[in-house]
Amino acid sequence: GAVVSQHPSWVICKSGTSVKIECRSLDFQATTMFWYRQFPKQSLMLMATSNEGSKATYEQGVEKDKFLINHASLTLSTLTVTSAHPEDSSFYICSAPPIGVHNEQFFGPGTRLTVL
Amino acid sequence: GQNIDQPTEMTATEGAIVQINCTYQTSGFNGLFWYQQHAGEAPTFLSYNVLDGLEEKGRFSSFLSRSKGYSYLLLKELQMKDSASYLCAVRSFPVPGGSGAGSYQLTFGKGTKLSVIP
């Protein structure tokens, strides 16, 4: 089956620093990747849609200048949390539907971010 | 907008059968997904329904009624490892004029935490 990786799997950082999270599709290409955030005991909330070669589209309430998304190739999307604060601590998960596949998305293993 | 409702928690006995319901309200329905998520891990795909009826996959089955905005996930021969959260997710047709990526966007319910007891 298709595999999506994320790096790092967990990160602890100081308040005010920036953190970059990578999402890679290892054995397929994806023009679109999705970034979700999940707080404890909550469901996945879509933050933004990453589009290869064009700007990301953000969900309402998500600050595009704080959560920078770059989708530089058909296998890599990055999410940078800028000037992180403790309230940004969460589980960040990416997913990708392979090109031409309409009935499944493959999720990465997630990145646990803790901001001190 | 979309509204997805599923029970918060359920408990069932090992070896038994459990049914997890999901109701939804959406415009432009384009498929319903069920995912399993263990604590601290990413969701894993279980099933996909876009037409009415029952889809069976081993111990797991999923049912959809589009007219009623209703789906259920049926788990048979429960095992302890089935203790997890089960997420119902709905996909809608993209908004005209958009990037097209909306055809893949999923809106998730809050999940049902299933506890399997001996």
Interface residues (C-beta under 8 A of the other chain):
Chain A: T32 F34 Q42 S43 L44 M45 L46 T49 N51 S54 T57 F91 I93 P97 H102 N103 E104 Q105 F106 F107 G108 P109 G110 R112
Chain B: G31 F33 Y35 G40 E41 A42 P43 T44 F45 Y48 V50 L87 G98 S99 A101 G102 S103 Y104 Q105 L106 T107 F108 G109 K110 G111
